[in-house]
C-alpha cells in the first residue's frame, strides 16, 4: 500500500497538481471563450476531487483527492509551481509534467497505484474535453470534443503508455 509518507513533499505536490495540468492541457489544446474555459475547469475539479458515489479509485488516488478537497476549501492554487511557457511548447511541457508525475508513482508505488493514477489523469482530461462544445455558431455545428482536444487526449494516452 502506497501512502503520502512514501513521497517527498515536492513529489506529493506534483502528484496533486497533475490532474489540473491534464485539464489545462485539454483547455490549451483548443482554447475557447470564457464559458468553455469555465466548464472545462469545473469538470476538471469535479473529476479530480473525491468520488461522491461511494466508489473509490484506489487508496493513493483517494488520498490525493482528499488532499485536493482540503486544498480547494482553503483556496490553494492547484497548479502552483507549474507554469508552461506561452507559445507552441506549452503542450510539450504539459505532457512532460504528466509523464514525470506518472513516473514518480511508477517508481514509488505499486503497479495498481500507477495504473489507477494514470487512469485518473485520463479521466480528468476526458471530462474536461467533454465539458463544453467547441466551434460552430451559436451552438450549431459545434462538436463535443474538438480535433485539437482529441490530439491532446491521444498524446496524453501515448505519454502515459496507454495508447
DSSP file (Angstrom, degrees, kcal/mol; ACC not computed):
  #  RESIDUE AA STRUCTURE BP1 BP2  ACC     N-H-->O    O-->H-N    N-H-->O    O-->H-N    TCO  KAPPA ALPHA  PHI   PSI    X-CA   Y-CA   Z-CA
    1    1 A X              0   0    0      0, 0.0     2,-0.4     0, 0.0   108,-0.0   0.000 360.0 360.0 360.0 124.2    0.0    0.0    0.0
    2    2 A X        +     0   0    0      3,-0.0     2,-0.2     2,-0.0   107,-0.1  -0.794 360.0 175.8 -95.2 131.5    1.5    3.3   -1.1
    3    3 A X    >   -     0   0    0     -2,-0.4     3,-1.8    60,-0.0     4,-0.2  -0.734  48.8 -91.5-127.4 176.3    0.7    6.3    1.1
    4    4 A X  G >  S+     0   0    0      1,-0.3     3,-1.8    -2,-0.2     8,-0.1   0.821 119.9  67.3 -56.3 -33.0    1.7   10.0    1.3
    5    5 A X  G 3  S+     0   0    0      1,-0.3    -1,-0.3     4,-0.0     4,-0.1   0.700  89.3  65.3 -64.2 -19.4    4.6    9.0    3.5
    6    6 A X  G <  S+     0   0    0     -3,-1.8     2,-0.3     2,-0.1    -1,-0.3   0.549  99.1  63.0 -79.5  -7.1    6.2    7.3    0.6
    7    7 A X  S <  S-     0   0    0     -3,-1.8     2,-0.1    -4,-0.2    98,-0.0  -0.853  83.7-115.9-120.0 151.2    6.7   10.6   -1.3
    8    8 A X     >  -     0   0    0     -2,-0.3     4,-2.6     1,-0.1     5,-0.2  -0.365  38.3-106.1 -72.5 165.1    8.6   13.7   -0.6
    9    9 A X  H  > S+     0   0    0      1,-0.2     4,-2.3     2,-0.2     5,-0.2   0.901 123.1  51.1 -59.9 -41.1    6.6   16.9   -0.1
   10   10 A X  H  > S+     0   0    0      2,-0.2     4,-2.1     1,-0.2    -1,-0.2   0.907 110.8  47.8 -64.0 -42.3    7.7   18.1   -3.6
   11   11 A X  H  > S+     0   0    0      2,-0.2     4,-2.4     1,-0.2    -2,-0.2   0.924 111.3  50.3 -64.2 -44.5    6.6   14.8   -5.2
   12   12 A X  H  X S+     0   0    0     -4,-2.6     4,-2.4     1,-0.2    -2,-0.2   0.908 110.3  50.2 -61.7 -42.5    3.2   14.8   -3.4
   13   13 A X  H  X S+     0   0    0     -4,-2.3     4,-1.9     1,-0.2    -1,-0.2   0.905 110.5  50.3 -61.0 -41.9    2.6   18.4   -4.6
   14   14 A X  H  X S+     0   0    0     -4,-2.1     4,-1.3     1,-0.2    -2,-0.2   0.886 110.3  49.5 -64.8 -39.3    3.4   17.4   -8.1
   15   15 A X  H  X S+     0   0    0     -4,-2.4     4,-0.5     1,-0.2    -2,-0.2   0.898 111.1  49.0 -67.1 -40.3    1.1   14.4   -7.9
   16   16 A X  H  < S+     0   0    0     -4,-2.4     4,-0.4     1,-0.2     3,-0.3   0.841 111.7  50.4 -66.6 -33.0   -1.8   16.6   -6.6
   17   17 A X  H >X S+     0   0    0     -4,-1.9     4,-1.8    -5,-0.2     3,-0.8   0.778  90.4  83.6 -74.3 -27.3   -1.1   19.1   -9.4
   18   18 A X  H 3X S+     0   0    0     -4,-1.3     4,-2.4     1,-0.3    -1,-0.2   0.830  85.1  51.6 -53.9 -45.7   -1.2   16.5  -12.2
   19   19 A X  H 3X S+     0   0    0     -4,-0.5     4,-2.1    -3,-0.3    -1,-0.3   0.875 111.8  48.6 -63.1 -32.4   -5.0   16.2  -12.8
   20   20 A X  H <> S+     0   0    0     -3,-0.8     4,-2.3    -4,-0.4    -1,-0.2   0.844 109.4  51.9 -73.8 -32.9   -5.2   20.0  -13.1
   21   21 A X  H  X S+     0   0    0     -4,-1.8     4,-2.2     2,-0.2    -2,-0.2   0.887 108.8  52.0 -66.6 -38.4   -2.3   20.0  -15.5
   22   22 A X  H  X S+     0   0    0     -4,-2.4     4,-1.5     2,-0.2    -2,-0.2   0.926 111.2  46.2 -62.6 -45.0   -4.1   17.4  -17.5
   23   23 A X  H  X S+     0   0    0     -4,-2.1     4,-2.2     1,-0.2    -2,-0.2   0.892 111.0  53.0 -63.3 -39.8   -7.3   19.5  -17.6
   24   24 A X  H  X S+     0   0    0     -4,-2.3     4,-2.8     1,-0.2     5,-0.2   0.888 103.9  57.4 -61.7 -39.8   -5.1   22.5  -18.6
   25   25 A X  H  X S+     0   0    0     -4,-2.2     4,-1.2     1,-0.2    -1,-0.2   0.900 108.4  45.4 -59.2 -41.9   -3.6   20.6  -21.5
   26   26 A X  H  X S+     0   0    0     -4,-1.5     4,-0.9     2,-0.2    -1,-0.2   0.917 112.9  50.5 -67.6 -43.3   -7.1   19.9  -22.9
   27   27 A X  H >< S+     0   0    0     -4,-2.2     3,-0.5     1,-0.2    -2,-0.2   0.899 113.4  44.8 -62.7 -40.4   -8.1   23.6  -22.5
   28   28 A X  H >< S+     0   0    0     -4,-2.8     3,-0.6     1,-0.2    -1,-0.2   0.709  99.3  71.3 -77.2 -19.5   -5.0   24.9  -24.1
   29   29 A X  H 3< S+     0   0    0     -4,-1.2    -1,-0.2     1,-0.3    -2,-0.2   0.814 124.0   5.6 -66.2 -29.1   -5.3   22.3  -27.0
   30   30 A X  T << S-     0   0    0     -4,-0.9    -1,-0.3    -3,-0.5    -2,-0.1  -0.541  84.6-154.1-153.3  78.8   -8.3   24.3  -28.3
   31   31 A X    <   +     0   0    0     -3,-0.6     2,-0.1    -2,-0.1    -3,-0.1  -0.333  18.8 176.7 -62.7 130.6   -8.8   27.5  -26.4
   32   32 A X        -     0   0    0      1,-0.3    -1,-0.1    -5,-0.2   102,-0.1  -0.209  36.8 -65.3-108.8-155.4  -12.4   28.6  -26.4
   33   33 A X     >  -     0   0    0     -2,-0.1     4,-2.3     1,-0.0    -1,-0.3  -0.151  59.8 -82.5 -86.8-173.3  -14.0   31.5  -24.7
   34   34 A X  H  > S+     0   0    0      1,-0.2     4,-2.3     2,-0.2     5,-0.1   0.817 126.8  55.3 -64.5 -31.2  -14.6   32.1  -21.0
   35   35 A X  H  > S+     0   0    0      2,-0.2     4,-2.3     1,-0.2    -1,-0.2   0.933 109.9  45.6 -68.5 -43.9  -17.7   29.9  -20.9
   36   36 A X  H  > S+     0   0    0      1,-0.2     4,-2.6     2,-0.2     5,-0.2   0.923 112.7  51.4 -62.2 -43.7  -15.9   26.9  -22.4
   37   37 A X  H  X S+     0   0    0     -4,-2.3     4,-2.5     1,-0.2    -1,-0.2   0.898 109.4  50.6 -61.0 -40.7  -12.9   27.5  -20.0
   38   38 A X  H  X S+     0   0    0     -4,-2.3     4,-2.7     2,-0.2    -1,-0.2   0.940 111.8  46.7 -61.5 -47.9  -15.3   27.7  -17.0
   39   39 A X  H  X S+     0   0    0     -4,-2.3     4,-2.3     1,-0.2    -2,-0.2   0.902 113.8  48.1 -63.1 -41.4  -17.0   24.4  -18.0
   40   40 A X  H  X S+     0   0    0     -4,-2.6     4,-2.1     2,-0.2    -1,-0.2   0.901 113.3  47.4 -66.5 -40.8  -13.7   22.6  -18.6
   41   41 A X  H  X S+     0   0    0     -4,-2.5     4,-2.5    -5,-0.2    -2,-0.2   0.910 112.0  49.9 -66.5 -42.2  -12.2   23.9  -15.3
   42   42 A X  H  X S+     0   0    0     -4,-2.7     4,-2.7     1,-0.2    -2,-0.2   0.903 111.2  49.2 -63.0 -41.1  -15.4   22.8  -13.4
   43   43 A X  H  X S+     0   0    0     -4,-2.3     4,-2.2     2,-0.2    -1,-0.2   0.893 110.1  51.7 -65.4 -39.3  -15.2   19.3  -15.0
   44   44 A X  H  X S+     0   0    0     -4,-2.1     4,-2.2     2,-0.2    -2,-0.2   0.943 112.3  45.6 -60.3 -48.4  -11.6   19.0  -14.1
   45   45 A X  H  X S+     0   0    0     -4,-2.5     4,-2.0     1,-0.2    -2,-0.2   0.924 112.0  50.8 -62.8 -46.3  -12.3   19.9  -10.5
   46   46 A X  H  < S+     0   0    0     -4,-2.7    -1,-0.2     1,-0.2    -2,-0.2   0.898 115.4  42.6 -58.9 -41.3  -15.3   17.6  -10.2
   47   47 A X  H  < S+     0   0    0     -4,-2.2    -1,-0.2     1,-0.2    -2,-0.2   0.822 113.7  50.9 -78.2 -30.9  -13.3   14.7  -11.6
   48   48 A X  H  < S+     0   0    0     -4,-2.2    -2,-0.2    -5,-0.2    -1,-0.2   0.820  97.6  78.8 -76.0 -31.1  -10.2   15.3   -9.6
   49   49 A X  S  < S-     0   0    0     -4,-2.0    17,-0.1    -5,-0.2    16,-0.1  -0.252 102.5 -66.3 -76.5 166.7  -12.0   15.6   -6.2
   50   50 A X        -     0   0    0     15,-0.5    -1,-0.2     1,-0.1     2,-0.1  -0.151  59.0-100.3 -55.6 143.3  -13.1   12.5   -4.2
   51   51 A X        -     0   0    0      4,-0.2     3,-0.4     1,-0.1    -1,-0.1  -0.396  27.1-159.4 -62.2 136.6  -15.8   10.4   -5.8
   52   52 A X  S    S+     0   0    0      1,-0.2    -1,-0.1    -3,-0.1    -2,-0.1   0.472  79.9  74.8 -97.9  -3.4  -19.2   11.2   -4.2
   53   53 A X  S    S-     0   0    0      2,-0.2    -1,-0.2     1,-0.0     3,-0.1   0.329 111.8-106.3 -93.3   9.4  -20.9    8.0   -5.2
   54   54 A X  S    S+     0   0    0     -3,-0.4     2,-0.3     1,-0.3    -2,-0.1   0.347  81.7 124.3  87.1  -8.3  -19.0    5.9   -2.6
   55   55 A X        -     0   0    0      2,-0.0    -1,-0.3     1,-0.0     2,-0.2  -0.628  50.9-142.4 -85.1 145.8  -16.7    4.3   -5.1
   56   56 A X        -     0   0    0     -2,-0.3     3,-0.1    -3,-0.1    -1,-0.0  -0.660  11.7-151.3-102.8 162.6  -13.0    4.5   -4.6
   57   57 A X        -     0   0    0      1,-0.5     4,-0.3    -2,-0.2    63,-0.1   0.014  68.9 -65.4-117.8  26.1  -10.3    4.9   -7.1
   58   58 A X     >  -     0   0    0      3,-0.1     4,-2.7     2,-0.1    -1,-0.5   0.006  56.1 -86.6  98.9 149.6   -7.6    3.2   -5.2
   59   59 A X  H  > S+     0   0    0      1,-0.2     4,-2.2     2,-0.2     5,-0.2   0.882 124.2  49.0 -61.1 -41.7   -6.0    4.3   -1.9
   60   60 A X  H  > S+     0   0    0      2,-0.2     4,-2.4     1,-0.2    -1,-0.2   0.958 115.2  42.4 -65.2 -50.4   -3.3    6.5   -3.5
   61   61 A X  H  > S+     0   0    0     -4,-0.3     4,-2.9     1,-0.2    -2,-0.2   0.887 113.9  53.0 -65.0 -37.9   -5.7    8.4   -5.8
   62   62 A X  H  X S+     0   0    0     -4,-2.7     4,-2.3     2,-0.2    -1,-0.2   0.899 109.9  48.4 -63.2 -39.1   -8.3    8.7   -3.0
   63   63 A X  H  X S+     0   0    0     -4,-2.2     4,-2.1    -5,-0.2    -2,-0.2   0.910 112.6  47.9 -67.1 -41.7   -5.6   10.2   -0.7
   64   64 A X  H  X S+     0   0    0     -4,-2.4     4,-2.3     2,-0.2    -2,-0.2   0.929 112.4  49.6 -62.2 -45.0   -4.6   12.7   -3.4
   65   65 A X  H  X S+     0   0    0     -4,-2.9     4,-2.2     1,-0.2   -15,-0.5   0.897 109.0  51.8 -61.0 -41.8   -8.2   13.6   -4.0
   66   66 A X  H  X S+     0   0    0     -4,-2.3     4,-1.9     1,-0.2    -1,-0.2   0.908 110.3  48.7 -63.2 -41.6   -8.9   14.1   -0.3
   67   67 A X  H  X S+     0   0    0     -4,-2.1     4,-2.6     1,-0.2    -1,-0.2   0.892 109.7  52.9 -63.7 -39.1   -5.9   16.4   -0.1
   68   68 A X  H  X S+     0   0    0     -4,-2.3     4,-2.8     2,-0.2    -2,-0.2   0.887 106.6  52.6 -63.2 -38.6   -7.1   18.3   -3.1
   69   69 A X  H  X S+     0   0    0     -4,-2.2     4,-2.2     2,-0.2    -1,-0.2   0.913 110.5  47.5 -63.5 -41.9  -10.5   18.8   -1.4
   70   70 A X  H  X S+     0   0    0     -4,-1.9     4,-1.4     2,-0.2    -2,-0.2   0.922 113.0  48.8 -62.8 -44.7   -8.8   20.2    1.6
   71   71 A X  H  <>S+     0   0    0     -4,-2.6     5,-2.7     1,-0.2    -2,-0.2   0.898 110.0  51.5 -62.6 -41.1   -6.7   22.5   -0.6
   72   72 A X  H ><5S+     0   0    0     -4,-2.8     3,-1.4     1,-0.2    -1,-0.2   0.905 107.6  52.3 -63.9 -41.0   -9.8   23.6   -2.5
   73   73 A X  H 3<5S+     0   0    0     -4,-2.2    -1,-0.2     1,-0.3    -2,-0.2   0.821 111.1  47.9 -63.7 -29.8  -11.6   24.5    0.7
   74   74 A X  T 3<5S-     0   0    0     -4,-1.4    -1,-0.3    -5,-0.1    -2,-0.2   0.362 115.5-119.1 -91.0   4.8   -8.5   26.6    1.7
   75   75 A X  T < 5 +     0   0    0     -3,-1.4     2,-0.3     1,-0.2    -3,-0.2   0.840  53.1 165.4  60.7  37.5   -8.5   28.3   -1.7
   76   76 A X      < -     0   0    0     -5,-2.7     2,-0.5    -8,-0.1    -1,-0.2  -0.646  45.9-108.9 -81.9 141.4   -5.0   27.0   -2.6
   77   77 A X    >   -     0   0    0     -2,-0.3     3,-1.4     1,-0.2    -1,-0.1  -0.584  25.3-152.3 -69.7 117.5   -4.0   27.3   -6.2
   78   78 A X  T 3  S+     0   0    0     -2,-0.5   -58,-0.2     1,-0.3    -1,-0.2   0.712  91.8  44.6 -70.4 -19.0   -4.0   23.7   -7.5
   79   79 A X  T >  S+     0   0    0    -59,-0.1     3,-2.0   -58,-0.0    -1,-0.3   0.155  78.4 147.9-110.1  20.3   -1.3   24.3  -10.2
   80   80 A X  T <   +     0   0    0     -3,-1.4     3,-0.1     1,-0.3   -63,-0.1  -0.277  67.0  26.7 -53.5 133.8    1.0   26.3   -8.0
   81   81 A X  T 3  S+     0   0    0      1,-0.1     2,-0.5   -64,-0.0    -1,-0.3   0.391 105.1  88.7  92.3  -3.5    4.6   25.8   -9.1
   82   82 A X    <   +     0   0    0     -3,-2.0     2,-0.3     2,-0.0    -1,-0.1  -0.977  39.5 156.3-131.1 121.3    3.8   24.9  -12.7
   83   83 A X        -     0   0    0     -2,-0.5     3,-0.1    -3,-0.1    -3,-0.0  -0.835  28.1-148.3-144.1 102.9    3.5   27.4  -15.4
   84   84 A X        -     0   0    0     -2,-0.3     6,-0.1     1,-0.1     2,-0.1  -0.357  29.4-104.6 -68.5 151.6    4.1   26.3  -19.0
   85   85 A X        -     0   0    0      4,-0.1     5,-0.1     1,-0.1     8,-0.1  -0.364  37.7-106.5 -70.7 155.3    5.6   28.9  -21.4
   86   86 A X  S    S+     0   0    0      3,-0.1     3,-0.3    -3,-0.1     2,-0.2  -0.430  80.8  44.8 -77.7 160.2    3.3   30.5  -23.8
   87   87 A X  S >  S-     0   0    0      1,-0.2     3,-1.2    -2,-0.1     4,-0.3  -0.628 112.5 -32.2 104.0-165.2    3.6   29.5  -27.4
   88   88 A X  T 3  S+     0   0    0      1,-0.2     4,-0.3    -2,-0.2     3,-0.3   0.552 123.9  64.7 -72.6 -10.0    3.8   26.2  -29.1
   89   89 A X  T 3> S+     0   0    0     -3,-0.3     4,-2.5     1,-0.2    -1,-0.2   0.522  73.4  90.1 -93.6  -4.0    5.8   24.4  -26.4
   90   90 A X  H <> S+     0   0    0     -3,-1.2     4,-2.4     1,-0.2     5,-0.2   0.909  87.2  51.2 -59.0 -42.8    3.1   24.5  -23.7
   91   91 A X  H  > S+     0   0    0     -3,-0.3     4,-2.4    -4,-0.3    -1,-0.2   0.891 110.4  48.9 -61.8 -39.9    1.6   21.2  -24.8
   92   92 A X  H  > S+     0   0    0     -4,-0.3     4,-2.6     2,-0.2    -1,-0.2   0.916 111.5  49.2 -65.4 -43.6    5.0   19.5  -24.7
   93   93 A X  H  X S+     0   0    0     -4,-2.5     4,-2.3     2,-0.2    -2,-0.2   0.879 110.8  50.8 -63.9 -38.2    5.7   20.9  -21.2
   94   94 A X  H  X S+     0   0    0     -4,-2.4     4,-2.3    -5,-0.2    -2,-0.2   0.942 112.0  46.2 -64.5 -47.7    2.3   19.7  -20.0
   95   95 A X  H  X S+     0   0    0     -4,-2.4     4,-2.5     1,-0.2    -2,-0.2   0.894 112.0  51.6 -63.0 -39.5    2.9   16.2  -21.4
   96   96 A X  H  X S+     0   0    0     -4,-2.6     4,-2.3     2,-0.2    -1,-0.2   0.906 109.8  49.8 -62.8 -41.3    6.4   16.2  -19.8
   97   97 A X  H  X S+     0   0    0     -4,-2.3     4,-2.2     2,-0.2    -2,-0.2   0.907 112.5  46.8 -63.4 -42.3    5.0   17.2  -16.5
   98   98 A X  H  X S+     0   0    0     -4,-2.3     4,-2.4     2,-0.2    -2,-0.2   0.877 111.3  51.0 -70.3 -37.3    2.4   14.5  -16.6
   99   99 A X  H  X S+     0   0    0     -4,-2.5     4,-2.4     2,-0.2    -1,-0.2   0.913 110.8  50.1 -62.7 -41.9    4.9   11.8  -17.7
  100  100 A X  H  X S+     0   0    0     -4,-2.3     4,-1.9     2,-0.2    -2,-0.2   0.909 111.0  47.9 -64.7 -42.3    7.1   12.9  -14.8
  101  101 A X  H  X S+     0   0    0     -4,-2.2     4,-1.7     1,-0.2    -1,-0.2   0.926 112.4  49.6 -63.3 -44.2    4.3   12.6  -12.3
  102  102 A X  H  X S+     0   0    0     -4,-2.4     4,-2.2     1,-0.2    -2,-0.2   0.890 108.6  53.1 -61.1 -39.6    3.3    9.2  -13.6
  103  103 A X  H  X S+     0   0    0     -4,-2.4     4,-2.6     1,-0.2    -1,-0.2   0.861 102.9  57.8 -66.2 -35.6    6.9    8.1  -13.4
  104  104 A X  H  X S+     0   0    0     -4,-1.9     4,-2.2     1,-0.2     5,-0.3   0.933 109.7  44.5 -58.3 -45.6    7.0    9.1   -9.7
  105  105 A X  H  X S+     0   0    0     -4,-1.7     4,-2.8     1,-0.2     9,-0.2   0.895 112.5  51.6 -67.9 -38.8    4.1    6.8   -9.0
  106  106 A X  H  < S+     0   0    0     -4,-2.2    -1,-0.2     1,-0.2    -2,-0.2   0.884 113.9  45.1 -63.6 -37.2    5.6    4.0  -11.1
  107  107 A X  H  < S+     0   0    0     -4,-2.6    -2,-0.2    -5,-0.1    -1,-0.2   0.863 129.2  22.2 -73.7 -36.8    8.9    4.3   -9.1
  108  108 A X  H  < S+     0   0    0     -4,-2.2    -2,-0.2    -5,-0.2    -3,-0.2   0.595 115.5  61.6-111.2 -13.9    7.4    4.5   -5.6
  109  109 A X  S  < S-     0   0    0     -4,-2.8     2,-0.1    -5,-0.3  -106,-0.0  -0.405  85.3 -90.1-106.8-177.3    4.0    2.9   -5.9
  110  110 A X     >  -     0   0    0     -2,-0.1     4,-2.3     1,-0.1     5,-0.2  -0.441  41.9-105.2 -83.8 164.6    2.6   -0.4   -6.8
  111  111 A X  H  > S+     0   0    0      1,-0.2     4,-2.3     2,-0.2     5,-0.2   0.874 124.5  52.9 -58.1 -36.2    1.6   -1.3  -10.3
  112  112 A X  H  > S+     0   0    0      2,-0.2     4,-2.7     1,-0.2     5,-0.2   0.908 107.6  50.9 -65.1 -40.9   -2.0   -0.9   -9.3
  113  113 A X  H  > S+     0   0    0      1,-0.2     4,-2.5     2,-0.2    -2,-0.2   0.926 111.0  48.7 -60.3 -44.4   -1.3    2.6   -8.0
  114  114 A X  H  X S+     0   0    0     -4,-2.3     4,-2.5    -9,-0.2    -2,-0.2   0.913 112.4  47.9 -63.2 -43.5    0.4    3.5  -11.2
  115  115 A X  H  X S+     0   0    0     -4,-2.3     4,-2.3     1,-0.2    -2,-0.2   0.921 114.5  44.7 -65.4 -44.2   -2.5    2.2  -13.3
  116  116 A X  H  X S+     0   0    0     -4,-2.7     4,-2.2     2,-0.2    -2,-0.2   0.866 112.9  51.8 -70.5 -34.6   -5.2    4.0  -11.2
  117  117 A X  H  X S+     0   0    0     -4,-2.5     4,-2.1    -5,-0.2    -2,-0.2   0.951 112.0  45.7 -64.0 -48.9   -3.2    7.2  -11.2
  118  118 A X  H  X S+     0   0    0     -4,-2.5     4,-2.2     1,-0.2    -2,-0.2   0.903 113.1  50.1 -61.3 -40.9   -2.7    7.2  -14.9
  119  119 A X  H  X S+     0   0    0     -4,-2.3     4,-2.8     1,-0.2    -1,-0.2   0.879 107.1  55.3 -65.8 -36.3   -6.4    6.4  -15.4
  120  120 A X  H  X S+     0   0    0     -4,-2.2     4,-2.4     2,-0.2    -1,-0.2   0.929 108.2  48.2 -59.2 -46.2   -7.3    9.2  -13.1
  121  121 A X  H  X S+     0   0    0     -4,-2.1     4,-2.4     1,-0.2    -2,-0.2   0.912 113.0  47.7 -62.0 -42.4   -5.4   11.7  -15.2
  122  122 A X  H  X S+     0   0    0     -4,-2.2     4,-2.6     2,-0.2    -2,-0.2   0.890 110.8  51.6 -65.6 -38.9   -7.0   10.3  -18.4
  123  123 A X  H  X S+     0   0    0     -4,-2.8     4,-2.4     2,-0.2    -2,-0.2   0.907 110.9  48.1 -63.8 -42.0  -10.5   10.6  -16.8
  124  124 A X  H  X S+     0   0    0     -4,-2.4     4,-2.3     2,-0.2    -2,-0.2   0.941 112.9  47.7 -63.8 -47.4   -9.9   14.2  -15.8
  125  125 A X  H  X S+     0   0    0     -4,-2.4     4,-2.3     1,-0.2    -2,-0.2   0.906 112.9  48.7 -61.3 -42.2   -8.6   15.1  -19.3
  126  126 A X  H  X S+     0   0    0     -4,-2.6     4,-2.4     2,-0.2    -1,-0.2   0.901 109.6  52.2 -65.5 -40.4  -11.6   13.4  -20.9
  127  127 A X  H  X S+     0   0    0     -4,-2.4     4,-0.7     2,-0.2    -1,-0.2   0.905 110.1  48.8 -62.2 -41.0  -14.0   15.1  -18.6
  128  128 A X  H >< S+     0   0    0     -4,-2.3     3,-0.7     1,-0.2     4,-0.5   0.915 112.0  49.0 -63.7 -42.2  -12.5   18.5  -19.5
  129  129 A X  H 3< S+     0   0    0     -4,-2.3     3,-0.4     1,-0.2    -2,-0.2   0.874 114.0  45.7 -64.8 -37.1  -12.7   17.6  -23.2
  130  130 A X  H 3< S+     0   0    0     -4,-2.4    -1,-0.2     1,-0.2    -2,-0.2   0.559  93.2  85.6 -80.8  -8.5  -16.4   16.6  -22.8
  131  131 A X  S << S+     0   0    0     -4,-0.7     2,-0.4    -3,-0.7    -1,-0.2   0.805  95.0  19.1 -70.9 -32.3  -17.4   19.6  -20.8
  132  132 A X  S    S-     0   0    0     -4,-0.5     2,-0.2    -3,-0.4    -1,-0.1  -0.994  75.9-113.9-142.8 145.4  -18.1   22.1  -23.5
  133  133 A X        -     0   0    0     -2,-0.4     2,-0.4    12,-0.1    11,-0.2  -0.497  34.0-144.5 -74.5 147.8  -18.9   22.1  -27.2
  134  134 A X  B     -A  143   0A   0      9,-3.4     9,-2.5    -2,-0.2    11,-0.1  -0.894  49.4  -7.7-117.7 143.8  -16.3   23.6  -29.4
  135  135 A X  S    S+     0   0    0     -2,-0.4     4,-0.3     7,-0.2     7,-0.2  -0.138  75.5  99.9  75.0-168.4  -16.7   25.7  -32.6
  136  136 A X  S    S-     0   0    0      5,-0.3     2,-0.5     6,-0.1     5,-0.2  -0.205  77.1 -76.9  81.0-175.2  -19.8   26.3  -34.5
  137  137 A X  B >  S-B  140   0B   0      3,-1.9     3,-2.0     1,-0.1     5,-0.1  -0.970 103.9 -21.0-129.4 113.4  -22.0   29.3  -34.5
  138  138 A X  T 3  S-     0   0    0     -2,-0.5     3,-0.1     1,-0.3    -1,-0.1   0.846 129.5 -51.5  52.1  36.7  -24.4   29.8  -31.5
  139  139 A X  T >  S+     0   0    0     -4,-0.3     3,-1.1     1,-0.3     2,-0.3   0.229 107.4 129.0  90.1 -14.6  -24.0   26.0  -30.9
  140  140 A X  B <  S+B  137   0B   0     -3,-2.0    -3,-1.9     1,-0.3    -1,-0.3  -0.605  82.1   2.7 -77.7 133.0  -24.9   25.0  -34.5
  141  141 A X  T 3  S+     0   0    0     -2,-0.3    -5,-0.3     1,-0.2    -1,-0.3   0.657  95.9 146.6  66.8  18.0  -22.3   22.6  -36.0
  142  142 A X    <   -     0   0    0     -3,-1.1     2,-0.3    -7,-0.2    -1,-0.2  -0.483  39.1-140.1 -78.9 156.0  -20.4   22.5  -32.7
  143  143 A X  B     -A  134   0A   0     -9,-2.5    -9,-3.4    -2,-0.1     3,-0.2  -0.888  11.3-134.1-118.0 150.7  -18.6   19.4  -31.7
  144  144 A X  S    S+     0   0    0     -2,-0.3     2,-0.5     1,-0.3   -12,-0.3   0.938  99.0  22.8 -67.7 -47.0  -18.3   17.9  -28.2
  145  145 A X  S    S-     0   0    0    -12,-0.1    -1,-0.3   -14,-0.1   -15,-0.1  -0.972  86.0-140.9-125.8 116.9  -14.5   17.2  -28.5
  146  146 A X     >  -     0   0    0     -2,-0.5     4,-2.5    -3,-0.2     5,-0.2  -0.153  26.2-106.4 -72.4 168.3  -12.6   19.2  -31.0
  147  147 A X  H  > S+     0   0    0      1,-0.2     4,-2.3     2,-0.2     5,-0.2   0.900 121.4  52.0 -61.2 -41.8   -9.8   17.9  -33.2
  148  148 A X  H  > S+     0   0    0      1,-0.2     4,-2.0     2,-0.2    -1,-0.2   0.901 110.9  47.4 -62.5 -41.0   -7.2   19.7  -31.0
  149  149 A X  H  > S+     0   0    0      2,-0.2     4,-2.6     1,-0.2    -2,-0.2   0.892 110.0  52.9 -67.1 -39.6   -8.6   18.2  -27.9
  150  150 A X  H  X S+     0   0    0     -4,-2.5     4,-2.4     1,-0.2    -2,-0.2   0.901 109.0  50.0 -61.2 -40.2   -8.7   14.7  -29.5
  151  151 A X  H  X S+     0   0    0     -4,-2.3     4,-2.5     2,-0.2    -2,-0.2   0.908 110.7  49.0 -64.9 -41.4   -5.0   15.1  -30.4
  152  152 A X  H  X S+     0   0    0     -4,-2.0     4,-2.5     2,-0.2    -2,-0.2   0.915 110.8  50.2 -65.0 -42.1   -4.1   16.2  -26.8
  153  153 A X  H  X S+     0   0    0     -4,-2.6     4,-2.5     2,-0.2    -2,-0.2   0.915 112.1  47.7 -61.7 -42.6   -6.0   13.2  -25.4
  154  154 A X  H  X S+     0   0    0     -4,-2.4     4,-2.3     2,-0.2    -2,-0.2   0.903 112.1  49.6 -64.5 -40.8   -4.2   10.8  -27.8
  155  155 A X  H  X S+     0   0    0     -4,-2.5     4,-2.6     2,-0.2    -2,-0.2   0.877 110.8  50.3 -65.4 -37.0   -0.8   12.4  -26.9
  156  156 A X  H  X S+     0   0    0     -4,-2.5     4,-2.0     2,-0.2    -2,-0.2   0.926 110.0  49.3 -67.1 -44.6   -1.6   12.0  -23.2
  157  157 A X  H  <>S+     0   0    0     -4,-2.5     5,-3.8     1,-0.2     6,-0.5   0.920 114.1  46.8 -59.4 -42.8   -2.6    8.4  -23.6
  158  158 A X  H ><5S+     0   0    0     -4,-2.3     3,-1.3     4,-0.2    -2,-0.2   0.914 109.9  52.5 -65.1 -43.3    0.7    7.8  -25.5
  159  159 A X  H 3<5S+     0   0    0     -4,-2.6    -1,-0.2     1,-0.3    -2,-0.2   0.841 112.9  45.2 -62.0 -33.4    2.7    9.7  -22.9
  160  160 A X  T 3<5S-     0   0    0     -4,-2.0    -1,-0.3    -5,-0.1    -2,-0.2   0.395 116.6-114.5 -91.4   3.0    1.3    7.5  -20.2
  161  161 A X  T < 5S+     0   0    0     -3,-1.3    -3,-0.2    -4,-0.2    -2,-0.1   0.818  85.2 115.9  71.5  30.1    1.8    4.4  -22.2
  162  162 A X      <       0   0    0     -5,-3.8    -4,-0.2    -6,-0.2    -5,-0.1   0.102 360.0 360.0-117.8  20.9   -1.9    3.8  -22.5
  163  163 A X              0   0    0     -6,-0.5    -1,-0.1    -5,-0.2    -5,-0.1   0.493 360.0 360.0 -78.0 360.0   -2.5    4.1  -26.2
